[in-house]
Amino acid sequence: MKMVKSLLLGSAAGIVAIASAQAADLPVKAKAVEYVKVCSLYGAGFYYMPGTDTCLKVGGYIRTQYETGSSAGGITQIMNGEGSQTRTETRNIGWRVRGDVTLDARTQSAYGTIRSYARFGVEQNDGGTKAPHYDRAFIQFAGFTFGLTQSFYDFLSLAPYNYSNPRIGSDTGAQGVMVAAYTAQFGNGLSGTIAFEQPRTPLLIDANNAITATTISTTTSDTALIAKSFDVVGNVRVDQAWGSAQVMAAAHNASAGYFGSANSVINGHPSDKWGYAVGAGLQLNVPGMKGDIVAIQANYAKGAIGYVTFVGNNFGFQDGGGVGGSVGVGYVSDGVFSTALGSIEQTTGWSFSGVYQHLWSPALRTSIYGGYTSISYTDAGSAALVAAIPGVQANADADFSFWQVGTRTAWFPHPDLELGLDVMYTKLNTAFGGTTAGVSQSSTQSLVTNFDDQNIVSVMARVQRNFLP
């Protein structure tokens, strides 16, 4: 019996050993692979980030452009303070190359879609170094928007319809501003927004100081504006099958620092002042012509001139005719102050811009765009500004205006490849017109003889490849 038991136990041990050896030769079952899955909730290009319920789209573009009569990405030389029209001081050509990446991440939540969006990249302009840049970085949820995006005051952005960089209207589309906003949806395409936004940039002119004593230039050394408040912006908008419409308003704190060049507290300061802007816009889809649109926007502002012309950091416009020639200039500001004035004399301005785009075919389109901007000083403000510029006659008027009109034609041999040409005309109706300047066009130029209107034609060609914009 003991022998039988030993044989059975030995056989069992042998079978276990053989089974173990065979099991070691079998493949181990791998963990399931998490494949990237398409996310169809938000349109083409989105996919689920593995292991999450967040949908992501990665896009961007490569852009090259070549220009004449403008520089720095399409800003006409009249507005860039470069138009001295000499062989050594004016760039006749310009160029830009830019590569941008866009990131669009969206997640469903109890408060609706949470969205974060960024657009950033690297660019190089004519005469400059390669530099990083970004023009969009915002978060949206439950009707709120926080970050860098287009102003909620704006209605018409000309960026989709041209390549040049006109300064008509309030358009911040190509640059963006910081916002903190809430948008309420009322149904049937009707919405309303209230926002706190980055203050618009036009400055105040301190007329206690002599302004550019040897040159007419775009320096901001004679200005002062201390940001004391965010701009408050509101709009009411409707979007329906026929098109869109909007009315909007903004309040802008345009308060100065202290009187005098020393900028000292002992000099005192003018009382704080607020400016305002109001506007309206309309876009219509042309009946029977798919893809054709016509759009307009009008603005009026007092002490908030950044809402009638988005001039960035530019302070004046100029163009010259060389030694002994003429110069055109216009000072963009929210107002003028000085000890003699005692308070801020706010400027007023108005602007109108519009565009019509026609689709010849899905691959070919042409747009015609343009607008007009006028800026006016009070009598006291104009007199103080004139007195601060050496050589300008006492009866000169600081009011000025400008208008721009252009056309762009774009061809898409592939939906993601764009080749186009933009031609724009700019006319500056100068301030101080017809008076003897008695000041230099630049530090290397002789005295110009007078202020006169200026005009220029700028041309830009662009080649751009988009991928999932």
MIFIDO-559164 format. One record per atom (N, C-alpha, C, O): residue in one letter; x, y, z. Coordinates in steps of 0.02 Angstrom, whole numbers, plus 50000, padded with zeros to 5 digits. Layout:
! MIFIDO-559164
aXYZ ...
***
This chain:
! MIFIDO-559164
m500424994050000 m500005000050000 m500435006350000 m500295011149965 k500985006150041 k501425011850043 k501755012849975 k501875018549955 m501905007549940 m502225008049874 m501745011149824 m501955015349783 v501105009249826 v500605012149780 v500525019549792 v500475023549745 k500505021349857 k500425028449874 k501015032549849 k500925038049825 s501625029749856 s502225033349833 s502215034149758 s502405039449733 l501995029049722 l501955029549649 l501455034849627 l501595038649581 l500875035149661 l500365040249643 l500615047249656 l500525051649614 l500935048249714 l501185055049729 l501735057049681 l501765062849660 g502165052449662 g502705053949615 g502435055549547 g502695059949513 s501915051949525 s501615053349460 s501295060249459 s501355063949410 a500955061949512 a500625068549516 a501135074149513 a501035079249480 a501695073149550 a502215078249550 a502515079049480 a502665084649459 g502595073549446 g502865073949378 g502395077549330 g502615081549289 i501755076149337 i501255079549293 i501255087049306 i501225090949258 v501295089149370 v501305096249387 v501925099549358 v501885105149332 a502495096149362 a503115098949336 a503085099849261 a503295105049234 i502805094749225 i502745095249152 i502265100949133 i502405104749087 a501695101349170 a501215106749155 a501515113649166 a501385118249127 s501935114349219 s502255120749233 s502735122549178 s502785128349157 a503105117549154 a503585118849100 a503225121049037 a503455125549003 q502665117849021 q502285119848961 q501975126748969 q501955130648921 a501745128349030 a501445134949042 a501945140449033 a501775145949010 a502575139249051 a503095144249043 a503215145948970 a503445151348954 d503055141248925 d503145142448854 d502565146248822 d502635148548766 l501985146848857 l501405150248829 l501475157848836 l501765160148885 p501215162048787 p501265169348792 p500825172048848 p500275169548860 v501095177248883 v500705180448936 v500205185248904 v500395188848858 k499595185648926 k499075189948898 k499245197348911 k499305199348969 a499315201448857 a499505208448864 a498895212648884 a498325210748873 k499045218548913 k498515223248929 k498215226248866 k498565226848815 a497585227948868 a497245230748809 a497565237448789 a497705241648832 v497685238248724 v497985244448699 v497445249748693 v496895248448668 e497585255948717 e497115261548712 e497235265248647 e497685269448643 y496845263748596 y496925267148532 y496605274048535 y496125275148571 v496885278848496 v496595285448492 v495925284948456 v495885282148401 k495415287748486 k494745287448458 k494515294348434 k494655299348466 v494165294348379 v493905300548351 v493365303348397 v492945299648422 c493375309948407 c492855313448445 c492435317448396 c492675322248366 s491825315548388 s491385318748337 s490935324048367 s490505326748332 l491025325748430 l490575330548463 l490675337648438 l490205341548436 y491295339348417 y491455346348403 y491695347548332 y491955352948318 g491615342748288 g491815343748218 g492445339948201 g492705336048241 a492695341148140 a493265337348114 a493905339148152 a494005344748174 g494345334048158 g495005335048185 g495075333648259 g495635333248284 f494525332848296 f494565331548367 f494645324048381 f494365319848345 y495025322348433 y495095315448455 y495125315448531 y495315320348563 y494935309648561 y494955309048633 y495685308048655 y496035303748628 m495895312048703 m496545310948733 m496515304348772 m496075303648815 p496955299548758 p496915292848789 p496845293248865 p497205296748899 g496365289448889 g496245289148961 g495835294748990 g495755295049051 t495575299248947 t495185304948971 t494555305748928 t494475302448877 d494115310048951 d493525311748911 d493605318648879 d493105321748859 t494225321148873 t494375327548842 t494535326548768 t494915322148750 c494225330748726 c494345330548654 c494835336148636 c494765341748659 l495325334448594 l495855339048576 l495925339548500 l495885334448465 k496025345548476 k496195346648405 k496835350648402 k496895355948434 v497315348148364 v497955351648353 v497955354148281 v497885350148235 g498035360648272 g498045363548205 g498595368748199 g499075368848238 g498535373048149 g499015378348140 g499085380448068 g498685378548026 y499605384348053 y499735386547985 y500455388747977 y500795390448025 i500675388747914 i501315391747894 i501145397347846 i500775396347798 r501405403347859 r501235409247819 r501875412747795 r502335413847835 t501885414447732 t502415418847705 t502075424547668 t501585423447633 q502335430547676 q502045436247640 q502585441247621 q503085442047655 y502455444647565 y502935449147534 y502565455547519 y502015455347491 e502855461347537 e502475467547533 e502905473347509 e503515473247514 t502565478447484 t502875484747466 t502415490347487 t501805489647484 g502705496047508 g502295501547534 g502065500447605 g501685504547631 s502275495047636 s502095493647705 s502635489247736 s503085486947701 s502585488247801 s503065483947835 s502745481647900 s502185483647917 a503105477447938 a502865475048002 a502195471547996 a501755472348039 g502105467747942 g501495463947934 g500925467747904 g500345466447921 g501065472547860 g500535475747822 g500335482647845 g499855485447818 i500675485547896 i500515492347918 i500815497147867 i501425497347858 t500385501247835 t500635505847785 t501145510647815 t501105512347874 q501625512747774 q502185516747800 q501955523547825 q502295526447867 i501405526147801 i501145532447829 i500995531547903 i501135536047943 m500725525747922 m500535524547991 m501095521648032 m501025520948093 n501635519948000 n502205517048036 n502735522148051 n503255520548079 g502625528448031 g503105533648045 g503745532748006 g504275535048029 e503725529447948 e504325528047910 e504365531647844 e504865531147808 g503835535347826 g503795537647757 g504175543947742 g503885548647714 s504815544247757 s505195550247742 s505405550547669 s505675555647647 q505285545147632 q505395545147559 q506105546947540 q506215550747493 t506595544247575 t507285545047556 t507585538147542 t507285533047560 r508155538047509 r508465531647491 r508755527947551 r508865521947548 t508865531547606 t509185528447663 t508715527447723 t508905524047770 e508115530447722 e507695530147781 e507045526547771 e506675525547819 t506885524547710 t506245521147697 t506375514347667 t506735513647618 r506065509247697 r506075502547668 r505525502147615 r504935503147630 n505715500747554 n505215500147501 n504885493347500 n504345492647472 i505195488447531 i504915481747533 i504905479047604 i505255481647647 g504505474047615 g504485470747680 g504275463447671 g504055461547617 w504355459547723 w504155452547720 w504035449947790 w504245452947840 r503695444247794 r503575440847857 r503505433447844 r503215431347794 v503785429447889 v503665422247889 v503445420347959 v503725422648009 r502915416147963 r502635414548028 r502415407148028 r502125404747979 g502545403848083 g502285397148094 g501905396948159 g502195398348212 d501255395348157 d500825395248216 d500545388348228 d500425384448182 v500435386748292 v500105380648313 v499475382648352 v499495387348392 t498925379048341 t498315380148379 t498145373948419 t498205368348394 l497925374948481 l497705369448524 l497005371048549 l496885376348578 d496535366448536 d495835367348555 d495615361248595 d495525355848566 a495525361948661 a495345356348705 a494645357648734 a494505363048760 r494215352448730 r493525353348754 r493305347248794 r493465341548777 t492935348548848 t492695343348892 t491985344948913 t491825350748928 q491545339848914 q490865340948939 q490865340849015 q491225336949046 s490455345249044 s490395345649117 s489675347249136 s489255348349092 a489555347449201 a488885349249225 a488715356449207 a488125358349210 y489215360549188 y489105367549170 y489145368549094 y489215374249071 g489095363149057 g489155363648985 g489875362248964 g490265359349002 t490045364248903 t490715362848876 t491235367348908 t491145373448912 i491775364348932 i492365368148954 i492855368248897 i493075362948873 r493035374148874 r493485374748816 r494095378948835 r494045384048868 s494675376648812 s495285380648817 s495605380848748 s495645375748714 y495825386748728 y496075387648660 y496705392048662 y496725396948700 a497205390248622 a497815394248618 a498065394248546 a497995389248510 r498345399848524 r498665400448459 r499325404148469 r499325409848492 f499875400948453 f500535403748466 f501025401248415 f500885396348379 g501595404548411 g502095402348362 g502705406848362 g502835410448411 v503065406648306 v503675410648297 v503615414248231 v503365411448182 e503855420448228 e503845424148165 e504485428348159 e504835429648207 q504615430248097 q505155434948083 q504915439948032 q504675438147979 n504995446448049 n504825451848004 n505455454547971 n506015452947991 d505355458647919 d505925461747886 d506325465747935 d506055469747973 g506975464747934 g507415468547978 g507405466448050 g507745469548091 g507025461248068 g506975459248137 g507265452348150 g507485448948103 t507255450348212 t507485443748231 t506885439148240 t506315441448247 k507015432648240 k506485427848253 k506235428748324 k506635429248371 a505585428948332 a505305430348398 a504665426348409 a504275425448362 p504545423948470 p503915420548484 p503345425548489 p503465431448504 h502745423248478 h502155427648485 h501555423248499 h501555417248485 y501035426348526 y500385422948532 y499845428248530 y499945433848553 d499265426348502 d498705431148498 d498055428248524 d497545431648524 r498065421948547 r497475418948577 r497685414348634 r498135410248626 a497365415048691 a497465410548748 a496885411748796 a496925416348837 f496355407748791 f495765409148833 f495435402648855 f495545397348826 i495025403248908 i494635397748936 i493905399948936 i493745405648953 q493455395348916 q492745396748916 q492365391248952 q492505385348942 f491875393148993 f491415388349022 f490815392049052 f490895397649076 a490235389049049 a489625391649079 a489485398849059 a489225402749098 g489665400648997 g489555407448972 g490115412348986 g490095417948961 f490615410349026 f491175414749042 f491745413948992 f491855408548965 t492115419348981 t492725419348941 t493265423048978 t493165428848998 f493835419748988 f494405422849022 f495025421948980 f495185416448959 g495385427448967 g496015426948931 g496075431648873 g495735436848871 l496505429948825 l496665434148768 l496255431948708 l496335426348683 t495825436448683 t495425435048624 t495195441648595 t495405446948618 q494765441448544 q494515447648514 q494045451148562 q493665448048599 s494065457848560 s493635461848603 s492905460448588 s492705459348531 f492495460448641 f491775459548632 f491445465948607 f490845465848591 y491815471448604 y491555477448572 y491545476548496 y491085478848462 d492045473248470 d492115472548397 d491545468448367 d491285463848398 f491355470448308 f490885466348268 f491205464248203 f491235458248188 l491455469048165 l491755467448100 l492515467048108 l492845471848128 s492785461148092 s493515460348087 s493675459548013 s493395455347978 l494145463647988 l494335463447918 l494855457947905 l495005456547847 a495135454947958 a495665449947948 a495475444247902 a495905442147863 p494865441547902 p494705436147856 p494645438347783 p494605434147738 y494645444947770 y494495447447703 y495075451347672 y495025453547615 n495635452047708 n496205455647679 n496855453047711 n496835449147758 y497425455247684 y498075453547710 y498415459647742 y498805458847789 s498265465547716 s498565471647744 s498305472847815 s497885469047839 n498555477947846 n498395479247916 n498095486247923 n498425490647951 p497475487247899 p497185493947903 p497045495947975 p496985491748019 r496995502547986 r496875505248052 r496195508548058 r496065512448103 i495755507048012 i495065509548014 i494665505248063 i494725499048063 g494255508348104 g493815504548148 g494155502148211 g494715504048227 s493805497848248 s494015495648314 s494315488648314 s494425485848368 d494445485848256 d494615478848248 d495225476648289 d495785479148277 t495135472048337 t495685469148375 t495795461848356 t496155458248390 g495495459648300 g495505452648283 g496185449648273 g496315443948292 a496645453548243 a497305450848228 a497775450748288 a498295447648285 q497595454248342 q498035454848399 q497745452248463 q498085449048503 g497105453648474 g496765451448535 g496885456048594 g497365459948595 v496435455748643 v496505459448706 v496315454848763 v495965449848753 m496545456448823 m496365452548882 m495645454248903 m495455460048906 v495255449048917 v494555450048935 v494365445548994 v494685440449006 a493855447649030 a493495443549078 a492755445049065 a492525450449083 a492395440249035 a491735441849008 a491235436449025 a491405430649038 y490595438449025 y490045433649031 y489545434848975 y489335440548964 t489365429548939 t488885429948885 t488265425948902 t488315420048919 a487685429048899 a487045425748912 a486705424448846 a486655428848803 q486455418248838 q486075416248778 q485335416648793 q485095413348840 f484965420648754 f484255421648767 f483805417548721 f483195417648728 g484115413748675 g483725409748629 g483595413248563 g483615419448559 n483465409248510 n483335411848443 n483915416048417 n483815420748379 g484535414348437 g485125417848412 g485285424348447 g485765427648428 l484905426248498 l485005432548533 l485455431448594 l485345426748633 s485955435748603 s486415435148660 s486605442148684 s486525447048649 g486875442348745 g487125448548774 g487755447148813 g487815441948846 t488245451748810 t488885450748844 t489065456948884 t488965462648862 i489345455848944 i489655461148984 i490365458948997 i490485453249016 a490845463548988 a491555461648992 a491965467149024 a491835473049016 f492475465049061 f493025469449082 f493615467849037 f493825462149032 e493875473049004 e494385471848953 e494995476348964 e494965481548996 q495555473948935 q496175477748935 q496055484748906 q495745485348853 p496285490048940 p496165496848914 p496475497748845 p497025495448831 r496105501248801 r496375502948735 r496955507748741 r496995511348791 t497415507848693 t498075510748703 t498165518148689 t498655520848716 p497765521848652 p497915528948641 p498025532648706 p497695531448756 l498495537248705 l498725540448766 l498485547648771 l498135550148726 l498665550848826 l498525557948836 l499155562048822 l499705559948839 i499065567848792 i499625572148776 i499715577248831 i499265581048847 d500315577348860 d500485582248911 d500765588448876 d501355588448856 a500365593548867 a500565599448830 a501015604148869 a501215609348844 n501185602348931 n501685606148967 n502375605148937 n502815609448944 n502475599648903 n503125597848875 n503155599948802 n502655599548766 a503735601948779 a503845603148708 a503855596448673 a504225591948692 i503445595748622 i503365589248588 i503845588848530 i503815592748483 t504305583948533 t504785582548480 t505065589148452 t504925591048396 a505465592348492 a505715599048476 a506115599348411 a506135604548379 t506435593748392 t506825593848330 t506525589748274 t506725590448217 t506045585448290 t505755581148238 t505015580348248 t504755580948303 i504685578848193 i503995576248196 i504055568748195 i504295565948145 s503845565348247 s503945558148250 s503375554948289 s502915558348310 t503415548348297 t502895544648331 t503085543048403 t502835538148431 t503515547048432 t503715545748501 t503125546348549 t502665550348537 t503145542548602 t502635543148654 t502915546348717 t502595546148770 s503495549448712 s503815552348772 s503435558448797 s503555560648854 d502995561248757 d502625567148777 d501915565548798 d501475569948796 t501805559448819 t501135557348837 t501135554348906 t501655552548933 a500545553948936 a500475550749001 a499775547849007 a499275551348997 l499735541449024 l499095538349038 l499215532649087 l499555527749071 i498945533249145 i499025528049196 i498375524049198 i497835526649210 a498445517449184 a497845513249182 a497555512549253 a497865509449296 k496985515449264 k496675515349329 k496085510549332 k495815509149386 s495875508049275 s495285503649274 s495285499649209 s495545501849158 f494985493749213 f494835490149151 f494305493949112 f493885497349142 d494305493249047 d493755495749007 d493145491249020 d493215485149026 v492555494249023 v491935490549032 v491575490448966 v491415495648938 v491445484448940 v491165483648873 v490535479448877 v490495474648915 g490035481348838 g489425477448834 g489155477248763 g489255481848724 n488815471748746 n488495471348680 n487865467248684 n487765463248730 v487435468248635 v486855464048621 v486905461948549 v486975466148505 r486855455448536 r487005452748470 r486475447648450 r486185444248492 v486345447148384 v485895442148357 v486235438748298 v486515442148254 d486205432148296 d486485428148241 d485945423448215 d485695419148252 q485765424348152 q485245420248122 q485445418448050 q485985420248027 a485005414948014 a485165412547947 a485305418247899 a485695417447852 w484995423947909 w485085429647863 w485745433347875 w485975437047831 g486055432347934 g486665435947951 g486705437548024 g486455433648066 s487015443148042 s487115445048111 s487055452648119 s487125456348071 a486915454748181 a486895461848197 a487105462748270 a487035458248311 q487355468748286 q487585469948354 q487575477448370 q487725481548326 v487405479148431 v487505485848458 v487955485048519 v487905480148555 m488405490048530 m488895489248583 m489085496048612 m488965501248582 a489385495848672 a489605501948706 a490205500248750 a490295494448770 a490605505248765 a491195504348808 a491305510548850 a491185516148828 a491545509548911 a491765514948955 a492515514148966 a492745508648980 h492885519748961 h493625519448962 h493885524849008 h493735530748999 n494285522949057 n494585527649103 n495205530649071 n495705527049062 a495185537049054 a495755540449022 a495975546049069 a495865551949055 s496305544149123 s496525548949174 s497275549649171 s497645544949157 a497505555749183 a498215557349175 a498615556149239 a498335554649292 g499285556749232 g499725556649290 g499755563649320 g499245566349341 y500345566549322 y500435573149351 y500625578249297 y500875576449244 f500505584549312 f500705589849266 f501465590249262 f501815589049311 g501715592149202 g502415593849196 g502875588149181 g502715582349194 s503445589849152 s503925584749130 s504225580849188 s504415575049179 a504255583849247 a504545580149304 a504085574649329 a504295570049364 n503445575049310 n502945570049330 n502965568949406 n502975563249430 s502965574449442 s503035574249515 s502375575649549 s501955579249522 v502275572749607 v501655573749645 v501565581049665 v500995583249675 i502105584749671 i502035591749692 i501755596049637 i501555601749650 n501725593449574 n501455597349518 n500695597149515 n500385601149481 g500395592449552 g499675591649547 g499485587849485 g499905585949444 h498845586649477 h498615582749419 h497895584749402 h497535587149445 p497685583649340 p496985585049322 p496525579749352 p496735574249368 s495905581549359 s495415576849386 s495345570849339 s495425571449278 d495185565049369 d495075559049329 d494485560049282 d493995563449299 k494545557049223 k493995557349175 k493885550649142 k494345546749132 w493255549349127 w493075543349090 w492855545349019 w492545550549009 g493035541248971 g492795542048903 g492305536348887 g492205531848928 y492025536748829 y491535531548809 y491545530648734 y491805534748696 a491265525048713 a491185523548641 a490535519748631 a490325515848674 v490215520948575 v489615517248556 v489685515148483 v490025518548444 g489365509648465 g489435507248397 g488875502448378 g488485500248421 a488845500848313 a488355496148287 a488645492748225 a489045495748189 g488455486548214 g488695482848156 g488165478348127 g487695476248162 l488235476848062 l487745472648027 l488105468547974 l488525471147937 q487955462147971 q488215457747918 q487635453947887 q487225451047922 l487605454047820 l487075450747783 l487355445547736 l487845446847701 n487045439747735 n487205434747684 n486805436447622 n486195436647624 v487155437547566 v486825439747505 v486365434247479 v486605428747466 p485715435547471 p485245430447448 p485425427847378 p485595431747334 g485385421347370 g485505418247305 g486235417847284 g486385415447230 m486705420247327 m487415420047311 m487785417047370 m488015420647414 k487835410347371 k488115406747427 k488835408947440 k489255408847394 g488965410847501 g489635412947520 g489755420447515 g490245422847544 d489335424147480 d489405431347475 d489135434747538 d488595432947562 i489505439547564 i489285443247623 i489425450647614 i489875452547576 v489045454847648 v489175461947653 v489125463747726 v488635461747759 a489615467547753 a489625469147824 a489865476247835 a490285478747798 i489595479547887 i489785486447904 i489825487147979 i489505483348016 q490215492048002 q490235493948073 q490375501348078 q490785504048041 a490025504748124 a490125511948136 a490245513048210 a489955509548252 n490675517948227 n490855519348296 n490895526848308 n491075530648263 y490745528848369 y490845535748391 y491155535348461 y490945531248502 a491655539648475 a491975539448540 a492165546448563 a492305550848523 k492175547348628 k492425553448660 k492885551248717 k492655547948764 g493525553148714 g493985551148765 g494135543648766 g494365540948816 a493995540248710 a494115533048704 a494265531548631 a493915527548599 i494775534848603 i494905534848531 i495115527948507 i495075526548447 g495345523548551 g495525516748531 g494945512748504 g495045507448475 y494335515248512 y493745511848486 y493535514348417 y493065511648388 v493875519348391 v493745521448321 v494335520048276 v494255519948215 t494935518948305 t495515516748266 t495965512748313 t496195515348363 f496085506448295 f496515502348336 f497235503348315 f497485499948270 v497575508248347 v498235510248324 v498805506748359 v499385508248346 g498665502048405 g499205498848440 g499595503848481 g499295507648519 n500245503948474 n500665508648511 n500855514748470 n501245518948494 n500595515248409 n500765521148368 n500465527448398 n499915527248426 f500825532848393 f500585539148421 f500415544048366 f499955548148375 g500755543948310 g500615548448255 g500705545048189 g501025539748185 f500435547848136 f500535545348068 f500955550548031 f500875556548042 q501405548347988 q501795553247952 q502055550347886 q502125544347877 d502185554947841 d502485553347778 d502825559647753 d502545565147761 g503405559147725 g503775565147705 g503995564947633 g503995559647602 g504165570747606 g504375571247537 g505115572547529 g505335575047477 g505515570847580 g506225571847574 g506445578747597 g506045582447626 v507075580547584 v507355586947606 v506945592647576 v506845592947516 g506715597147619 g506335602847596 g505635601047573 g505285605247544 g505425594947586 g504765592847563 g504225594147615 g504275598947652 s503715589847616 s503155590847661 s503085584747706 s503375579547694 v502685585647758 v502555580247805 v501815580247822 v501505585547828 g501545574247829 g500855573447852 g500875570147920 g501265565547932 v500445572447965 v500475569948033 v499775570248064 v499365574448046 g499655565748111 g499035565948149 g499155562748217 g499345556948220 y499035566348270 y499155563748337 y498535560248363 y498005563348369 v498605553848379 v498045549848405 v498085549848481 v498565547348509 s497585552548514 s497595552848586 s496875553148613 s496415554748576 d496815551548677 d496155552248710 d496025559448733 d495465561248748 g496555563548734 g496455570448754 g497115573948767 g497655570948762 v497065580448784 v497635584648798 v497545587748868 v496985589548886 f498085588148906 f498045591448971 f498675595648983 f499195594248953 s498625600649025 s499185604849043 s498985608849104 s498405609049124 t499485612149134 t499345616349192 t498875622049173 t498425623849211 a498995624949114 a498585630549092 a497865628349079 a497395631949096 l497775622549050 l497105620049037 l496745618349102 l496145619649109 g497105615449148 g496825613749213 g496465607049214 g496405603949267 s496225604749157 s495875598449154 s496035595049087 s496395597749046 i495775589149078 i495885585349017 i495375587448965 i494775586848976 e495615589848907 e495175591348850 e495135585048807 e495605583548770 q494575581448812 q494515575048778 q494405575848703 q494055580448681 t494715571448664 t494605571348592 t493985567348575 t493755563148615 t493705568648517 t493135564748491 t493335561748424 t493765564448389 g493015556248407 g493165553148343 g492595548648320 g492185546448361 w492585547348256 w492095542648229 w492425538748172 w492895541148140 s492155532948159 s492425528848105 s491885524548074 s491375523048106 f492005522648012 f491555518247975 f491985513347935 f492465515447904 s491815507047936 s492165502047896 s491675497147868 s491135495947896 g491865494147811 g491415489347778 g491795484847732 g492365486147713 v491465479347712 v491775474447667 v491235470847627 v490675469747652 y491395469247566 y490975464747525 y491415459247498 y491945460647469 q491215452947507 q491585447247480 q491155443347432 q490575441747446 h491455441747374 h491105437947322 h491495431547308 h492105431647300 l491145425847306 l491445419447288 l491305418147214 l490735416847194 w491855418447174 w491785416647104 w491675409147096 w491305406947052 s491985405447139 s491915398147143 s492145396147213 s492415400347249 p492045389847233 p492295387847299 p493045388947308 p493285389447365 a493425389347253 a494155390047257 a494395397147245 a494995398347249 l493955401847228 l494175408647210 l493695413747239 l493095413347231 r493975418647274 r493555423847305 r493905430547302 r494515430947301 t493505435947300 t493755442747299 t493365446947350 t492755446347355 s493715451047387 s493395455547435 s493605462747420 s494165464047398 i493155467347434 i493275474447430 i493125477347499 i492575476347525 y493605481047528 y493515483447596 y493755490747600 y494125493147557 g493545494147652 g493765501047661 g493445504247722 g493025501247755 g493655510447734 g493375514047791 g493675520947799 g494135522847763 y493395524647846 y493585531647858 y493605532847933 y493175530447969 t494115536547955 t494175538248026 t494325545748033 t494755548347997 s493985549048078 s494085556248090 s494195557348164 s493825554548206 i494695561448182 i494845562948252 i494875570548260 i495215573948222 s494515573148310 s494455580348321 s494645582248392 s494495578648440 y494985588048398 y495165590848462 y494715596748478 y494465600148432 t494605598048541 t494245604248559 t494685610148540 t495285609348529 d494385616048537 d494785622048520 d495355623048569 d495915624548550 a495205622148634 a495715623148686 a496245617648682 a496845619048689 g496035611448670 g496505605948664 g496955606648603 g497555605348607 s496665608848547 s497065609848487 s497575615448497 s498155614748477 a497365620948527 a497825626548538 a498405624548584 a498975626548572 a498255620448636 a498785618248681 a499275613648646 a499875614048656 l499015609148603 l499445604548566 l499885608448517 l500485607048512 v499585613148480 v499965617148432 v500515621048467 v501075621348441 a500365623948525 a500865627948561 a501445623648586 a501995626248597 a501335617148594 a501855612748620 a502325610248566 a502835607148581 i502155611448501 i502585609148447 i502945615048417 i502635619248384 p503595615648427 p503975621348401 p503905621848325 p503945616848290 g503805627948301 g503795629148229 g503105628848197 g503035630748139 v502605626548233 v501925626148205 v501565632648218 v501575635248274 q501245635348167 q500905641748173 q500335641348224 q500015636148230 a500225646848259 a499745646948314 a499035645548292 a498635643048331 n498865647048228 n498175646148206 n498065639248175 n497535638048146 a498545634648180 a498475627948150 a497955623948188 a497805625148246 d497665619048153 d497135614848180 d497395607748187 d497665604948139 a497325604748247 a497585598048259 a497135592448233 a497325586648234 d496525594148210 d496075588948184 d496375585648123 d496725588848084 f496235579148114 f496465575648054 f496015569748040 f495595567948082 s496095566747982 s495705560847963 s496105556647914 s496605559047886 f495895550647903 f496205546347853 f495695541347828 f495225539647863 w495805538947768 w495375533647741 w495795528547704 w496325530147677 q495545522547702 q495885516947670 q495375512847631 q494815511747654 v495585510447572 v495165506147532 v495615501147497 v496165502847476 g495385494947491 g495795489747461 g495395484047434 g494785483647444 t495735479547400 t495425473547374 t495915467747380 t496515468547371 r495645461847394 r496045455847399 r495705450247359 r495105449247362 t496115446647320 t495885440647285 t496295434747309 t496905434947309 a495945429347328 a496285423447355 a496065417247315 a495475416447299 w496555413047298 w496435406847262 w496635400947306 w497165401047337 f496205395847308 f496325389947348 f496375383847302 f495885380447290 p496985382447276 p497065376547234 p496915370147272 p496735365047242 h496975370347338 h496775365147384 h496435368647442 h496645374247460 p495925365747474 p495585369247528 p496045371747584 p495875376447619 d496635368547591 d497095370547645 d497665375047620 d498085377047660 l497685376647556 l498225380647528 l497935387047498 l497495386847455 e498195392847521 e497935399347499 e498495403447467 e499035404247495 l498345406047407 l498795410647372 l498395416847355 l497865416347325 g498645422747373 g498245428747362 g498655435047356 g499245435247370 l498305440347333 l498605446947323 l498135452147350 l497525452047338 d498415456947389 d498025462347420 d498335469047399 d498945469947404 v497915473647376 v498135480447358 v497715485347399 v497105485047398 m498055490047434 m497695494747477 m497965501847466 m498565502947459 y497505506647464 y497665513747458 y497505517247523 y496965516247551 t497975521447548 t497885525247609 t497965532647595 t498445534747563 k497495536647619 k497535543947612 k497495547147682 k497015545947719 l497995551147699 l498015554747762 l497875562147750 l498245565447714 n497335564647780 n497185571747780 n497495574747842 n497235574147897 t498065578047833 t498505579747888 t498225584847937 t497795588847920 a498475584447998 a498365589848046 a498825595648027 a499305594747990 f498675601648052 f499075607748041 f499165609247967 f499665612147947 g498675607447925 g498755607847853 g498945614747828 g498645619747848 g499445614947784 g499655621047750 g500075625747790 g500295630947764 t500205624247854 t500615628747895 t501355626947889 t501515621247875 t501785631747899 t502505630447897 t502705626347958 t502555628148015 a503045620847944 a503225616347999 a503815619048038 a503765619748099 g504365620748005 g504955623248040 g505285618048084 g505675619748128 v505135611648072 v505445606248111 v505705600948063 v505505600748004 s506145596748087 s506455591748045 s506005585648036 s505635583748082 q506045582647977 q505705576247965 q506035570748007 q505685566348031 s506685571048014 s507055566248056 s507705569448077 s507865575048057 s508085565848118 s508705568648144 s509225569748090 s509715573348102 t509145566848031 t509635567547978 t509365571647920 t509685571947867 q508775574747928 q508455578347874 q508455585847887 q508455588047944 s508455589747833 s508375596947839 s507645598447855 s507225594047855 l507505604847868 l506825606847886 l506355605647828 l506505607147770 v505765602847844 v505235602347793 v504895609147789 v504915613147836 t504585610447732 t504305617047721 t503595617747747 t503395623147770 n503195612447745 n502505613047767 n502195606247781 n502475601047762 f501615606447814 f501215600447823 f500755599647762 f500465604547739 d500695593547737 d500285592447679 d499985585447682 d500265581047715 d499415584347648 d499115577747645 d499585572747611 d499975574647568 q499535566447630 q499965561247603 q499545555347582 q498995554247607 n499805551447534 n499465545347514 n499985540147493 n500555541847477 i499785533847494 i500245528447477 i499835522347456 i499285521247481 v500115518447410 v499825512047389 v500275506547416 v500885506547405 s499985501847451 s500355496147477 s500085489747446 s499485489047434 v500535485047432 v500365478747399 v500655473047440 v501225473347463 m500265467747449 m500505461847486 m500295455447450 m499715454747430 a500765450747443 a500625444047418 a500725439147475 a501185439947515 r500295434147479 r500325429347534 r500245422147508 r499845420847463 v500635417647537 v500555410447527 v500495407347596 v500925408347639 q499945403647607 q499815400847674 q499555393747668 q499105392447628 r499835389247709 r499595382347714 r499285381447782 r499625382247833 n498645379747784 n498295378447846 n498235371047860 n498195367047813 f498235369147923 f498065362347942 f497635362448005 f497855364448059 l497025360347996 l496525360248050 l496515366648090 l496655366548150 p496335372248059 p496325378648096 p495805378648151 p495725383648186 
***
